[in-house]
């Protein structure tokens, strides 16, 4: 039986179920429950970002009058929030003339290179495809609007540099962007008003950012140094590190926060917005491990389009399963559940937000008392077969009508029997 887990940062892999329940106490304060989801006494209704995505809303971004709206227009697809400086080569140009011819990479232009400012050292399996750059006339393919903007800047007396892709096609280089070589107010051209605004604004803001240790550098010199750094250190050099911090704190408006799985992340995330899979070392050892089988009657299957079934304890979320799995086999299994000793385990129907399980929009449909969960370390929950919720909104409106469930302890042998397909329901055909 093919059983694919849905993600809430998915349930841990199946493990042997014959081991006895282990109780370890206490939960150390540094690894215990994090801050509450909402402050006592009527605090903000917004759960903390980024821990509680997709329920949380990003804070307003600063510099709204300078930066374009984000995310970008749909025509761009998956694109980052800021200027992308890494190129194969950077050259200063003294003139350019669009030819009117086009390739798959854009309109061709004859570009007069006056100086090669930076050129990547060819390396790797495709180095023979990289075209060397002469000082003189070359053909470059790029957006026609970009050529128009760069030509206008040259005509107005600006110095212009051009970022190049050396993996040329049809005998021409590819273009990334053009930039005016202004030491204080560089302007980036990409051929699209949104991209021009994004790249110009983010580069200028970075140059003026008080935490930028490279503020004194000329913008083009900075880009040259940045590319040289990337060739040696990748994303781990000092310029790239400063840029990442700038993008997180200024452009996006919030840092990414601590690393997922770290003790700091666990301490800062509300228990409602963290999953046991991401617990740092030492947390699971302080909890009581057990296993659950949950019977989902056919009368509950209509919820599968908009909700999933999850298990939660006061410590963290224990993972979720797709309700569609119960159409063939009535039982969903959670073989590693880490409970807080003395506290119950909750079974919840969780609303999907654009395909992602919500942390907040949940209805508890069954509670496993601590005595039942801890008796053998194995438990069975049977959802009420006499009710037929057809939508998540029904559960939300009257949750008490759907909590007539049964929870009981199982022996290890009983628990293992469910893995052998007993008892198996007749497959339910989709309507």
Secondary structure by P-SEA (a helix, b strand, c coil): ccccccccccccccccccccbbbbccccccccccccccccccccccccccccccccccccccccccccccccccccccccccccccccbbbbbccccccccccccccccbbbbccccccccccccccccbbbbcccbbbbbccaaaaaaaaaaaaabbbbbbbbcccccccbbbbcccccccccbbbbbcccaaaaaaaaaaaaaaaaccccccccccaaaaaaaaaaaaaccccccaaaaaaaaaaaccccccccccccccaaaaaacccccccccccccccccccccbbbbbbbccccccccccbbbbbbcccccccccccccccccccccccbbbbcccbbbbbbbbbbccccccccccccccccccccccccccbbbbcccccccccaaaaaacccccccbbbbbbcaaaaaaaaaccccccccccc
